[in-house]
């Protein structure tokens, strides 16, 4: 999420989300901290979305709900992007939001900004760079892009318009850094199709292809290869069916009549006449492919002789889940083809030479690398230097650090509140605190709960302490330890009574300290120890 | 861990462990399930260990404790392997175990077996293949190996002896499959040294090299490169200091006098005169390098201008931790060199051509691929077919599936108990059960504890229910929900009283059902709900 501000007015570019790492126990989604926008809600002219991927669009419902959907700013983007935004907002019952398709070349006035979307190529149709004109010059945010000279559908990236913007004066270029560490030019999406067909032609059994559901051009190429080889196509997985549906409506994908068959019809055709296109390329726990690999899919039962083609690479962090899925498939007896075996995937992000081409086309006054870890931001900065941008005009930023630009120059300002907020079920909030720490502790060593019941009058124990534990393993000597805990609790209570400690919180503290020490001595682990004092 | 059995007697080859995946919450180590050995303890002639890595040696203390250390079988292995086993057993206070160095070429009689260790090359000195002679022929277990023609220290793998064994008749070859998916021959360990020196020569600040502490030849090469360029060497990390100590004692590593400096002395030398060799190449949470990357190491404070060299690749599953460490280093301003940037690492496992060479040298009657996921076992089988082993003589096994061989042939028998057991702190046991499930539940959604206090006589509530929660986030409306929980608990108690439910367990069940429903209705999450009934 990027906030561009001028004359007190704001345009927000992209509203993405992240998926949690395993350390974020029990967290479903990770959103950008948008406190800054909450305070400035009335100053927002528009939200512009570069393309329909979750990491650029996914936080939209939460941002709008936070800003109050009635006063929500209008949303702008390419046709597919807006269609995906609409579907997402419908799911969240946010139906009063203004959504606008912006055509290439169209210029809109948004307060002190002019807005133009410049057509780019990426692994989803209708991807754009965002050009925000101001009186100081244009701020150009590339979104995710590659310079694909032979895209599967639609024109290549509009290099001519980028060059024109460059001649007119680009103040700041914020460019994608995802693949800056790869040298040369990325291969065109079009090269994947012939390789898929070649791989398919060597398969004798059924073929399962897994890819991102939003990669509609990839799905098109799988469909084409299947059609060329006389195989029917079945779409498996909810998001695959949904995205292909949206793609067909918008004309981004063409499927010959009679080619598609339902998941239930797969077994009506001979093995060598079927291609299944499935979700699950990232090894996601409940995805169709993962369920097939675990022999747990209601419609598709894989077997020896089937071939599974991974037409995608694992996003960093997903390697283990993907490898586990692949190995399950080998165990079943399937053959597996990954991008390491054949060129069945092409990245949607440009390589180093494309990043340099962008810099040379746009000739920005200032450069701020976007979308990448610190390593990639630094490599992007080095590429900018290599094409002649003075080092002092390149800004390697951090989330929350504003870049202030005026007639005199550019410089980082003071950090604003930023970071991550967590979505846990239906609620969102700042989990970087007590609840998350508690969960880590609970998940590491479990919990002991010790309930003592004391008389209100004199603090004496009126019932035997109750001890309950959860998530604490292997207590062969459990009975003995539970006895010790009860004895220790009684002793602590008597000591507290002698010292005239009667306040329930203080009693709890005394019990906690004594019991935690005992538990650690016996188990050499530190489960959470939770004393509960009941007064009767 | 492999069990070889003949005439009712057993030789165990290797006793390794695994490290837990993130799903194994709170688990420290994963051991092989050795129930089978427990029942057969008196039949075990010996435990033979191929080399000193944790995945081949690490479970030794647990296996011995399980078998009873007094009746424990003797342990055999190369000199370094035995030294590492001794150090490990000392830490576990298992000092009565018989440990024997076996020299290359030495033959021992172990009941119905003859035992010989064949010198191999790997990423740790004193690695061996294990040849167990029986009247049916030799069982050869390769351990981890590569055919390094120019190892840093000691002779190359004893191909001559392997060939001789092949001529005499190898019944079964169990071979390493780790790198069967890489074509060609693996590069020699010796090629790493010159590349390290080349990389070092371009560094102007301090250099930190991280590698496996047990890769003593790698440490030697770092030491040599540092010495050649006039830099002092500091060893950082407990296992690095320990392994270098053992390696020096056994003559596997030579360090020029005055080259080593203590971690506290690092700042006494100019930046361009220092190389730090550190643990943490896998991004391990408490390792020295990870702490440096988080600016949390007591002796080494990294800064812009320092270079960190990863002389290791991530073990599958560790990619995310390694990448996070690398990005932290970039954030600090360090340069980072990985095997993707320069040939500063060589694998210890042979590639496809080496696996084929092993098969051709040994000419086994039967082949059972070892050490690899299902994919690699299958690729190994394909290599065996490629060199002429009949497909019916190749056995792709699974853990616990015994291969039975006699004069008539070879075939898989019925599966024995096998799998994983978990180590949690000091205890071991079968965690695949309640405690682990509880921990997952606790870590996903937290816990509510509701304590009700009832009179023994009539079951009436005598104190307000206490409600405590942990790991449950975002309860803005917490007070309201807590009130509702108390009200619901009271109502459940009254209903139970009316229905004459007085037994504490049944009361708990009623409370649980009512409260869990309420909590789910309000939070749309399923934290653990734990009612506690106290009778006074």
Interface residues (C-beta under 8 A of the other chain):
Chain A: X21 X22 X23 X25 X26 X316 X317 X319 X320 X323 X326 X327 X328 X330 X331 X336 X373 X374 X375 X378 X422 X424 X425 X426 X427 X428 X429 X431 X435 X436 X438 X439 X440 X442 X443 X444 X445 X446 X447 X449 X451 X453 X462 X463 X466 X468 X470 X471 X472 X473 X474 X523 X524 X525 X528 X530 X532 X534 X535 X536
Chain B: X21 X22 X23 X25 X26 X316 X317 X319 X320 X323 X326 X327 X330 X331 X336 X373 X374 X375 X378 X422 X424 X425 X426 X427 X428 X429 X431 X435 X436 X438 X439 X440 X442 X443 X444 X445 X446 X447 X449 X451 X453 X462 X463 X466 X468 X470 X471 X472 X473 X474 X523 X524 X525 X528 X530 X532 X534 X535 X536
